[in-house]
Amino acid sequence: MNKYQEIIEFIKSLYPNQNPVPLHAPVFLGNERKYLLDCIDSTFVSYVGKYVTQFEEMTAHYTGAKHAVAVVNGTAALQIALQLAGVKPGDEVITQPLTFVATTNAISHCGAKPVFTDVDSDTMGMSPEKLEHWLKHNTKPSNPSQPSKPSQPSKPNKPSITPINQSTNKQISAIVPMHTFGFPCRIDEIIEIANKYGIPVIEDSAESLGSFYKGRHTGTFGTAGILSYNGNKTITTGGGGMIITDNKDFAVKAKHITTTAKTSHKWEYIHDEVGYNFRLTNISAALGVAQMESLTSIIENKRKTAGLYHNYFNGTDINFVNEPSNSFANFWLNCIKFENREERNNFLEETNANGVMTRPIWRLMNKLEMYKDCQTGNLENSQNLEDRIVNIPSGYRL
């Protein structure tokens, strides 16, 4: 009997008749088939169709954002949001090293370079304290004669004067915190610091649909936020993403440039700038509408599972990661924390060899070949979490 057999059996008891037990599988509980057939029968399966609009409206209503723009995936959503926030080729964007690679890839797609500051151990999201320390000791005003001002969301293409990295002489044009595994970071404190330095904040809330911080949905604190609907997310459209914002101009611009920047005309093809073919299809949105109808029950189910895990691991020497203070988390992926990397690796080997899918947290971005030359702050918390965190099965339990 292996060291972790009891844990393996407990997880299997939560997901009977699933072998192997997946980390997070999609579920289709309601009108998915009905809406997909309706979409096919209508012949409107591309980005024009009623389900795209309905999906956007449902998402805006649920999150409390004033506007939502559906796109092909979360990475594209983040790229477009960064561009509209004023990120240009050659700029730098502050983010966290403990994230999925899509966060840093979206920054690179803008022609910008990531700068990595540390996370908080309890939220696993960007640390306001570490962010402020890095800005204080590594930046200078872009125009010393004119002090920085808070960013003005009403003018997405005209960011306020933002600081310069003293060591590279590059502009810091955005900050991208991530709500890791659906656990909200201290986003209000990050916004306060960013405003002090005049830097727009784009929230990577790809994993946190259904998560709230101090009663407010993640992704609605900054200039904009983004969501993801990949097949392993809380709800899915097969792929897909969403930009959420309170800024009407930002949303209108996002919708325009993600639809090849085509101007309205009955028959002419007139495009007024370089655009992208990034809009979500109606057929994907049909799936999204049905999934949104089940979102509340899905999150209730997942939070009950997290409660069962919490009670179980409370009697062991393995720590279950609970939601941070002031938070209502979707518990997208449940996490447990080991004493060291060796124990983490032993658990990963034994669970995956015995029909329970588990995964380590991501390798830190600054350790990847394409980002190894990026500037970093002190990353002690990120390194500690990389060594110790494991994701365990977290999907909807039938």
Secondary structure by P-SEA (a helix, b strand, c coil): cccaaaaaaaaaaacccccccccbbbbbccaaaaaaaaaaaacccccccaaaaaaaaaaaaaaccccccccccaaaaaaaaaaaacccccbbbbbbccccaaaaaaaaaacbbbbbbbbbcccccccaaaaaaaaacccccccccccccccccccccccccccccccccccccbbbbbcccccccaaaaaaaaaaaabbbbbbccccccccccccccccccccbbbbbbccccccccccbbbbbcccaaaaaaaaaaaaccccccccccccccccccccccaaaaaaaaaaaaaaaaaaaaaaaaaaaaaaaaccccbbbbcccccccccccbbbbbcccaaaaaaaaaaaaaccbbbbccccccccccccccccccccaaaaaaaabbbbccccccc
